[in-house]
Amino acid sequence: MSIKNVQFTVATHVAAILGMHYGSDVKSSVLASSVNAEPTFVRRTVAKLAKAGLVATSRGKNGACTLARSPREISLLDIYRASQAPAAPAIHSYNVLEKCMVSVHFKGCMAGVLDDAHEGFEARLAARPLSSLLDDIRHRDAALKEMAA
């Protein structure tokens, strides 16, 4: 059974909320409510984004956060790397069966496949600024409102 890792998507969700409110402070309770996740998980995510220089935070009773740069200046790759999410597919750690040609060579060959796929994944994220995701969200919201009218 594979385990789903949501660190990147939660970090992107948080960045998207901050991007929609760019220039304004947003409380962590608002972020946790939008993500609908445990506030501590969201705060840890914000801390990772802040450590990477993508988010500025203030502590205390009126603590809040904001994007440190324009959504146009933050790529989805920046967010992915800040989230510290592991690469999705990983090579299994089962022992090698020496008398099986596939077992002996599989991990070395598969490492190349996964490295290539991950490089492509990162290249696609690097090409997409956060602002393009925000534009897509706005477009979908407008279409949904139009359908409801």
Residue pairs with C-beta under 8 A, 6 or more apart in sequence:
5 85
5 86
5 88
7 45
7 83
7 84
7 85
8 79
8 80
8 83
8 85
10 35
10 37
10 41
10 42
10 45
10 83
11 45
11 48
11 49
11 79
11 80
11 82
11 83
11 85
12 76
12 79
12 80
12 83
12 130
12 133
13 34
13 35
14 31
14 35
14 42
14 45
14 46
14 49
14 55
15 49
15 54
15 55
15 67
15 71
15 74
15 79
15 130
16 130
16 133
16 134
16 137
17 26
17 30
17 31
17 34
18 26
18 31
18 55
18 65
18 66
18 67
19 67
19 71
19 74
19 130
19 131
19 133
19 134
20 134
20 137
21 66
22 66
22 67
22 70
22 71
23 66
24 66
25 58
25 64
25 65
25 66
26 64
26 65
26 66
27 63
27 64
28 39
28 42
28 43
28 46
28 63
28 64
28 65
29 39
31 42
31 46
31 65
32 38
32 39
32 42
32 43
35 42
45 83
46 55
46 57
46 65
47 57
48 82
48 83
48 84
49 55
49 79
49 82
49 83
50 56
50 57
50 65
51 82
52 78
52 81
52 82
53 68
54 67
54 68
54 69
54 74
54 78
54 79
54 82
55 65
55 66
55 67
55 68
56 65
56 66
56 67
56 68
57 63
57 64
57 65
58 64
58 65
67 74
70 131
71 129
71 130
71 131
71 134
72 129
72 130
72 131
73 129
74 129
74 130
75 125
75 126
75 127
75 128
75 129
75 130
76 125
76 126
76 128
76 129
76 130
76 133
77 122
77 125
77 126
79 130
80 122
80 125
87 114
87 118
88 121
89 114
89 117
90 114
91 107
91 110
91 111
91 114
96 103
96 104
96 107
97 103
97 104
98 104
